[in-house]
Amino acid sequence: MSKLVAIAYDSVAEAEQTRAKVLAMQKEYLITLDDIAIAYKNDKGKIKLHQAVNMTATGAASGSFWGLLIGLIFMMPIFGVVAGTAAGAISGALADIGIDDKMMKELAASLRPDGAILFVLARSATEDKVLAGLQGAGGKVIQTSLTHEDETKLQAALAAAHTLAA
C-alpha cells in the first residue's frame, strides 16, 4: 500500500532540492514512487502544481501514435494523427492518477507566497537509507499516511538536518 507524505517548505527552491534527492534515491532503488509533485502559491496568490508526469502531453503523444497507425490502415495518416492527438490529449487531461490535485490545492491554499509543499506518494522504501538521504532537506511534515512512529522519525530527520544546515 502506498504512503503519502506532504512536507512544507519556505520556498519552491527548497522543495525542488528535496524532490531531486527523492528522485535520485528512486534511481538507486531505495524508494519506489507512485507520484511526486510540488504545489506552491505564486506571488499573485494563485496555486500552481508541478507534477512529475504531464498526462495531457503523454496522452497526446500516445494518441498521435495510435492515430497514425489507424490512419495508415485506412489510408488517411494525417487525419489519423490529428484525431489521435486530440483524443489522446483530452483523455490525458481528464485522467488523474497518483496524488489528488484537489487535495494538493487545498493544502497549498494555506501557504504564504513562494511557500511550497512537496507531495510524495511512495509504494515502498528502504526506510533507514531514505531518512539518511533526506538529511539536510529541512521542511515540516504537514500531512502523512505514515504511522505515528514513522512520521516522528521523518520529522526528526528533517528537523535535525535543518538545524545542521542552519
C-alpha positions as a Markdown table, in Angstrom:
| # | Residue | x | y | z |
|---|---|---|---|---|
| 1 | Met | 0.0 | 0.0 | 0.0 |
| 2 | Ser | 1.3 | 3.4 | -0.9 |
| 3 | Lys | 2.2 | 6.0 | 1.7 |
| 4 | Leu | 1.6 | 9.8 | 1.2 |
| 5 | Val | 3.8 | 12.4 | 2.8 |
| 6 | Ala | 3.4 | 16.2 | 2.4 |
| 7 | Ile | 6.3 | 18.4 | 3.5 |
| 8 | Ala | 6.0 | 22.2 | 3.7 |
| 9 | Tyr | 8.9 | 24.4 | 2.7 |
| 10 | Asp | 9.5 | 28.2 | 2.9 |
| 11 | Ser | 10.5 | 28.3 | -0.8 |
| 12 | Val | 9.9 | 26.4 | -4.1 |
| 13 | Ala | 13.7 | 26.0 | -4.4 |
| 14 | Glu | 13.9 | 24.0 | -1.2 |
| 15 | Ala | 11.0 | 21.8 | -2.3 |
| 16 | Glu | 12.7 | 21.3 | -5.7 |
| 17 | Gln | 16.0 | 20.3 | -4.0 |
| 18 | Thr | 14.2 | 17.7 | -1.9 |
| 19 | Arg | 12.3 | 16.4 | -4.9 |
| 20 | Ala | 15.7 | 16.0 | -6.7 |
| 21 | Lys | 17.0 | 14.0 | -3.7 |
| 22 | Val | 14.0 | 11.7 | -3.7 |
| 23 | Leu | 14.2 | 11.1 | -7.5 |
| 24 | Ala | 17.9 | 10.3 | -7.1 |
| 25 | Met | 17.0 | 7.8 | -4.4 |
| 26 | Gln | 14.5 | 6.2 | -6.8 |
| 27 | Lys | 17.2 | 5.8 | -9.4 |
| 28 | Glu | 19.2 | 3.9 | -6.7 |
| 29 | Tyr | 16.1 | 1.7 | -6.0 |
| 30 | Leu | 15.8 | 3.0 | -2.4 |
| 31 | Ile | 12.3 | 4.2 | -2.9 |
| 32 | Thr | 9.5 | 3.3 | -5.4 |
| 33 | Leu | 7.4 | 6.3 | -6.2 |
| 34 | Asp | 3.8 | 6.3 | -7.5 |
| 35 | Asp | 3.8 | 10.1 | -7.8 |
| 36 | Ile | 5.8 | 13.1 | -6.7 |
| 37 | Ala | 4.6 | 16.7 | -7.1 |
| 38 | Ile | 5.2 | 20.2 | -5.8 |
| 39 | Ala | 2.3 | 22.6 | -5.0 |
| 40 | Tyr | 3.1 | 26.3 | -4.5 |
| 41 | Lys | 1.5 | 29.7 | -4.3 |
| 42 | Asn | 2.9 | 32.3 | -6.6 |
| 43 | Asp | 3.2 | 36.0 | -5.8 |
| 44 | Lys | -0.3 | 36.7 | -7.1 |
| 45 | Gly | -1.8 | 34.1 | -4.7 |
| 46 | Lys | -2.6 | 31.5 | -7.4 |
| 47 | Ile | -1.9 | 27.8 | -6.6 |
| 48 | Lys | 0.3 | 26.0 | -9.1 |
| 49 | Leu | 1.2 | 22.3 | -9.4 |
| 50 | His | 4.4 | 20.9 | -10.8 |
| 51 | Gln | 3.8 | 17.2 | -11.3 |
| 52 | Ala | 6.2 | 14.5 | -12.4 |
| 53 | Val | 4.1 | 13.4 | -15.4 |
| 54 | Asn | 2.1 | 15.7 | -17.7 |
| 55 | Met | -0.8 | 13.5 | -18.5 |
| 56 | Thr | -2.1 | 15.8 | -21.3 |
| 57 | Ala | 1.3 | 15.6 | -23.2 |
| 58 | Thr | 1.6 | 11.8 | -22.5 |
| 59 | Gly | -1.9 | 11.3 | -23.8 |
| 60 | Ala | -1.3 | 13.4 | -26.9 |
| 61 | Ala | 1.9 | 11.5 | -27.8 |
| 62 | Ser | 0.2 | 8.1 | -27.3 |
| 63 | Gly | -2.9 | 9.3 | -29.3 |
| 64 | Ser | -0.8 | 10.5 | -32.2 |
| 65 | Phe | 1.0 | 7.2 | -32.5 |
| 66 | Trp | -2.3 | 5.2 | -32.4 |
| 67 | Gly | -3.9 | 7.7 | -34.7 |
| 68 | Leu | -1.1 | 7.4 | -37.2 |
| 69 | Leu | -1.3 | 3.6 | -37.1 |
| 70 | Ile | -5.0 | 3.5 | -37.6 |
| 71 | Gly | -4.8 | 6.3 | -40.2 |
| 72 | Leu | -2.3 | 4.2 | -42.2 |
| 73 | Ile | -4.7 | 1.3 | -42.2 |
| 74 | Phe | -7.5 | 3.4 | -43.7 |
| 75 | Met | -5.1 | 5.4 | -46.0 |
| 76 | Met | -5.6 | 8.7 | -44.1 |
| 77 | Pro | -2.5 | 9.0 | -41.9 |
| 78 | Ile | -2.6 | 12.8 | -41.4 |
| 79 | Phe | -6.3 | 12.7 | -40.3 |
| 80 | Gly | -5.4 | 9.8 | -38.0 |
| 81 | Val | -2.5 | 11.7 | -36.4 |
| 82 | Val | -4.7 | 14.8 | -35.8 |
| 83 | Ala | -7.6 | 12.9 | -34.5 |
| 84 | Gly | -5.5 | 10.6 | -32.3 |
| 85 | Thr | -3.5 | 13.6 | -30.9 |
| 86 | Ala | -6.7 | 15.4 | -30.0 |
| 87 | Ala | -8.3 | 12.3 | -28.4 |
| 88 | Gly | -5.2 | 11.5 | -26.5 |
| 89 | Ala | -4.8 | 15.0 | -25.2 |
| 90 | Ile | -8.4 | 15.1 | -24.0 |
| 91 | Ser | -8.2 | 11.7 | -22.3 |
| 92 | Gly | -4.8 | 12.6 | -20.7 |
| 93 | Ala | -6.2 | 15.8 | -19.3 |
| 94 | Leu | -9.2 | 14.0 | -17.8 |
| 95 | Ala | -7.1 | 11.2 | -16.3 |
| 96 | Asp | -5.8 | 11.9 | -12.8 |
| 97 | Ile | -3.5 | 9.3 | -11.4 |
| 98 | Gly | -1.5 | 9.5 | -8.3 |
| 99 | Ile | -2.0 | 12.3 | -5.8 |
| 100 | Asp | -5.3 | 14.0 | -5.9 |
| 101 | Asp | -5.0 | 17.5 | -7.4 |
| 102 | Lys | -7.8 | 18.9 | -5.3 |
| 103 | Met | -6.2 | 17.8 | -2.1 |
| 104 | Met | -2.9 | 19.3 | -3.1 |
| 105 | Lys | -4.5 | 22.7 | -4.0 |
| 106 | Glu | -6.5 | 22.7 | -0.7 |
| 107 | Leu | -3.3 | 22.2 | 1.4 |
| 108 | Ala | -1.4 | 24.7 | -0.7 |
| 109 | Ala | -4.1 | 27.4 | -0.2 |
| 110 | Ser | -2.7 | 28.0 | 3.4 |
| 111 | Leu | 0.8 | 28.8 | 2.1 |
| 112 | Arg | 2.3 | 32.2 | 2.0 |
| 113 | Pro | 3.5 | 33.4 | -1.4 |
| 114 | Asp | 6.6 | 31.4 | -2.6 |
| 115 | Gly | 5.9 | 28.7 | 0.0 |
| 116 | Ala | 5.7 | 25.2 | -1.3 |
| 117 | Ile | 4.6 | 21.7 | -0.4 |
| 118 | Leu | 6.4 | 18.6 | -1.7 |
| 119 | Phe | 4.0 | 15.6 | -2.0 |
| 120 | Val | 5.5 | 12.2 | -2.2 |
| 121 | Leu | 3.4 | 9.0 | -2.8 |
| 122 | Ala | 5.7 | 6.1 | -2.3 |
| 123 | Arg | 4.8 | 2.4 | -2.8 |
| 124 | Ser | 7.9 | 1.1 | -0.9 |
| 125 | Ala | 11.1 | 2.5 | 0.6 |
| 126 | Thr | 14.2 | 1.4 | 2.4 |
| 127 | Glu | 13.4 | 3.5 | 5.4 |
| 128 | Asp | 16.9 | 3.9 | 7.0 |
| 129 | Lys | 18.6 | 4.9 | 3.7 |
| 130 | Val | 15.8 | 7.2 | 2.7 |
| 131 | Leu | 15.9 | 9.0 | 6.0 |
| 132 | Ala | 19.7 | 9.3 | 5.7 |
| 133 | Gly | 19.3 | 10.7 | 2.2 |
| 134 | Leu | 16.9 | 13.3 | 3.4 |
| 135 | Gln | 19.3 | 14.7 | 5.9 |
| 136 | Gly | 19.8 | 18.4 | 5.1 |
| 137 | Ala | 16.4 | 18.8 | 3.5 |
| 138 | Gly | 14.6 | 20.7 | 6.2 |
| 139 | Gly | 10.8 | 21.2 | 5.9 |
| 140 | Lys | 7.9 | 20.3 | 8.1 |
| 141 | Val | 5.7 | 17.3 | 7.7 |
| 142 | Ile | 2.2 | 18.6 | 7.5 |
| 143 | Gln | 0.2 | 15.5 | 6.3 |
| 144 | Thr | 1.1 | 11.9 | 6.1 |
| 145 | Ser | -0.4 | 8.4 | 6.0 |
| 146 | Leu | 2.7 | 7.0 | 7.8 |
| 147 | Thr | 2.4 | 5.6 | 11.3 |
| 148 | His | 2.9 | 8.0 | 14.2 |
| 149 | Glu | 6.3 | 6.4 | 14.8 |
| 150 | Asp | 7.5 | 6.7 | 11.2 |
| 151 | Glu | 6.2 | 10.3 | 11.0 |
| 152 | Thr | 8.1 | 11.2 | 14.1 |
| 153 | Lys | 11.3 | 9.6 | 12.7 |
| 154 | Leu | 10.9 | 11.5 | 9.4 |
| 155 | Gln | 10.2 | 14.8 | 11.1 |
| 156 | Ala | 13.2 | 14.3 | 13.5 |
| 157 | Ala | 15.5 | 13.6 | 10.5 |
| 158 | Leu | 14.2 | 16.7 | 8.7 |
| 159 | Ala | 14.5 | 18.9 | 11.8 |
| 160 | Ala | 17.9 | 17.6 | 12.7 |
| 161 | Ala | 19.2 | 18.2 | 9.2 |
| 162 | His | 17.6 | 21.7 | 9.1 |
| 163 | Thr | 19.4 | 22.6 | 12.4 |
| 164 | Leu | 22.7 | 21.3 | 11.0 |
| 165 | Ala | 22.3 | 23.2 | 7.8 |
| 166 | Ala | 21.5 | 26.5 | 9.6 |
